[in-house]
Amino acid sequence: MPALPPSALIARHVEKLRSQSGVEKVEQLLHGHGFRIEGPSVTHYGRPVTEQDCYDYKQAVREVYGDAAYSFARVNFVLGGCRCPACAA
């Protein structure tokens, strides 16, 4: 399976979070850390998402949701082909 682009990895994870924890906490995660979902696309501080942004996103997940949610996110990103510093380690 080919690696998903960074924006797709984040968008897919956000959808999972929305189904599990509701919109308010997800909005805190996104807007509090510079991420924005615009249709199928994700931006970070108004620019396209990079692999480094995937790392930053997972750190934001850890901050907002805790270590268990971070571990879950990391596994999903690794399976999706993420190569950020956290997933490549």
C-alpha positions as CSV (number, residue, x, y, z in Angstrom):
1,M,0.0,0.0,0.0
2,P,1.5,3.4,-1.0
3,A,2.0,6.0,1.7
4,L,-0.7,8.5,2.2
5,P,0.1,12.2,1.8
6,P,0.5,14.0,5.2
7,S,-2.7,16.0,4.8
8,A,-4.6,12.7,4.2
9,L,-3.1,11.1,7.3
10,I,-4.2,14.1,9.5
11,A,-7.7,14.3,7.9
12,R,-8.3,10.6,8.4
13,H,-7.2,10.8,12.0
14,V,-9.4,13.9,12.6
15,E,-12.4,12.0,11.3
16,K,-11.7,9.1,13.8
17,L,-11.4,11.6,16.6
18,R,-14.7,13.3,15.7
19,S,-16.5,10.1,15.8
20,Q,-15.1,9.2,19.2
21,S,-14.8,12.5,21.2
22,G,-17.0,15.1,19.6
23,V,-16.4,18.3,17.7
24,E,-15.4,20.6,20.5
25,K,-12.3,18.8,21.6
26,V,-11.3,18.3,18.0
27,E,-11.6,22.0,17.3
28,Q,-9.5,22.7,20.3
29,L,-6.8,20.4,18.8
30,L,-7.0,21.8,15.4
31,H,-7.4,25.6,15.9
32,G,-5.3,25.6,19.0
33,H,-2.3,24.3,17.1
34,G,-2.7,26.0,13.7
35,F,-4.4,23.2,11.8
36,R,-7.4,23.8,9.6
37,I,-9.6,21.3,7.7
38,E,-10.9,22.7,4.4
39,G,-12.9,20.0,2.6
40,P,-10.5,17.0,2.0
41,S,-7.5,19.2,2.5
42,V,-5.6,20.2,5.7
43,T,-3.4,23.2,6.2
44,H,-1.0,24.2,9.0
45,Y,-0.8,27.9,9.7
46,G,-2.3,28.5,6.2
47,R,0.2,26.4,4.2
48,P,0.2,22.8,2.9
49,V,0.9,20.1,5.4
50,T,4.4,18.5,5.5
51,E,5.7,15.4,7.3
52,Q,7.1,17.7,10.0
53,D,3.5,19.0,10.5
54,C,2.4,15.3,11.0
55,Y,4.9,15.2,13.9
56,D,3.5,18.5,15.2
57,Y,0.0,17.2,14.9
58,K,0.8,14.1,16.9
59,Q,2.4,16.2,19.6
60,A,-0.8,18.3,19.7
61,V,-2.8,15.1,20.1
62,R,-0.6,14.2,23.0
63,E,-1.2,17.6,24.6
64,V,-4.9,17.7,24.1
65,Y,-5.9,14.0,24.5
66,G,-3.0,12.4,26.4
67,D,-0.4,9.6,25.8
68,A,-2.9,6.8,24.9
69,A,-4.4,8.9,22.1
70,Y,-0.9,9.8,20.9
71,S,0.1,6.2,20.7
72,F,-3.1,5.3,18.8
73,A,-2.4,8.2,16.4
74,R,1.2,7.2,15.9
75,V,0.3,3.6,15.0
76,N,-2.3,4.8,12.5
77,F,0.2,7.2,11.0
78,V,2.9,4.6,10.7
79,L,0.4,2.2,9.0
80,G,-0.5,5.0,6.6
81,G,3.2,5.5,5.6
82,C,4.1,8.5,7.7
83,R,7.9,9.2,7.8
84,C,7.9,12.1,10.3
85,P,10.6,12.0,13.1
86,A,8.2,10.2,15.5
87,C,7.1,7.5,13.0
88,A,10.5,6.9,11.4
89,A,12.1,6.3,14.8
